[in-house]
Amino acid sequence: MSTIKQYAQILSRMLLAFLLCCTVPLLCSFSKGHEKKNTQKANARQMEVWEKKLKALAAKRDWNEFGNLAVQVAKRGFHSGKLKKLVHKIQNPTLKAAVRTSEKMKKLSPDLGISFSELVHLSLFIDTELSSKIKKKGNYLSRAATDLPRAIEYDVESGLTFIHLKTEGVAKIGKGRKKLVTKSILYDPVKPELVANCSSTIPMADEMKALSALQGLPGIVETKAITKRKNAKKKIVYGLFCKYYPEGDLSNFLQKHPRMSLKKRMQIALELLKGLESMHEQGFV
């Protein structure tokens, strides 16, 4: 009998161990699943709160606060897809236009260094507040002056607006002895454009004069605007906004493509000759 009892005890322990092995993971799995559901519910409630706040700001047409909140909540999960759906629900023309323009700007380059919600914030500001703001603070609006994600510059002569993309973590196009070249966006609701922004604190009077006189002529770089402003140190900054060439200048292009076809070499030579001819005709060479 003692042997039977021992076997019975061993079997009961084995059965208990088996049940524990099966039950504990199930309990843990249930606990994790329950926890995940609670988190999802909490996130859904938070999304609803943000959506209500954004709707209320849109109803009041408080576009600055709407843009600020959109940028903040985007960092916490209210991504561009949710923002677009919300805008579709709200059906406000100003908001819809800002989203359309932002979508076009976002497609300009994969490395703009700026989020979709930030572009919406900038678009809303440019469309609704820019004209009144430049009357008070001038044509160059820094981030500190506006609390916007990027600085904005307006050129009176051309009537063009530029969003400066220069910021930490975004590579500059190039840097010369006297100039810094970075990317900017030429703001346009129909067809925004990525442009090169050449800035310097050293006067570029001759260069600016030549580019102004040579605009539209064959073989000459396309200049969008020529600006002048003061920086934080009260120094004058001269700016040239030109067509953006992804391959960079000729020197950079030749370094990247040491070998090229005769046809390509002839095309480059022809463009150089056209440019020289245009400069000769205007008396610059």
Secondary structure as GFF3:
##gff-version 3
##sequence-region A 1 285
A	DSSP	alpha_helix	2	59	.	.	.	ID=ss1
A	DSSP	alpha_helix	63	74	.	.	.	ID=ss2
A	DSSP	alpha_helix	80	90	.	.	.	ID=ss3
A	DSSP	alpha_helix	93	106	.	.	.	ID=ss4
A	DSSP	alpha_helix	116	128	.	.	.	ID=ss5
A	DSSP	alpha_helix	130	137	.	.	.	ID=ss6
A	DSSP	beta_strand	140	141	.	.	.	ID=ss7
A	DSSP	alpha_helix	143	146	.	.	.	ID=ss8
A	DSSP	beta_strand	152	155	.	.	.	ID=ss9
A	DSSP	beta_strand	160	164	.	.	.	ID=ss10
A	DSSP	beta_strand	174	175	.	.	.	ID=ss11
A	DSSP	beta_strand	180	187	.	.	.	ID=ss12
A	DSSP	beta_strand	193	200	.	.	.	ID=ss13
A	DSSP	alpha_helix	205	214	.	.	.	ID=ss14
A	DSSP	beta_strand	223	230	.	.	.	ID=ss15
A	DSSP	beta_strand	236	243	.	.	.	ID=ss16
A	DSSP	alpha_helix	250	256	.	.	.	ID=ss17
A	DSSP	alpha_helix	262	281	.	.	.	ID=ss18
###
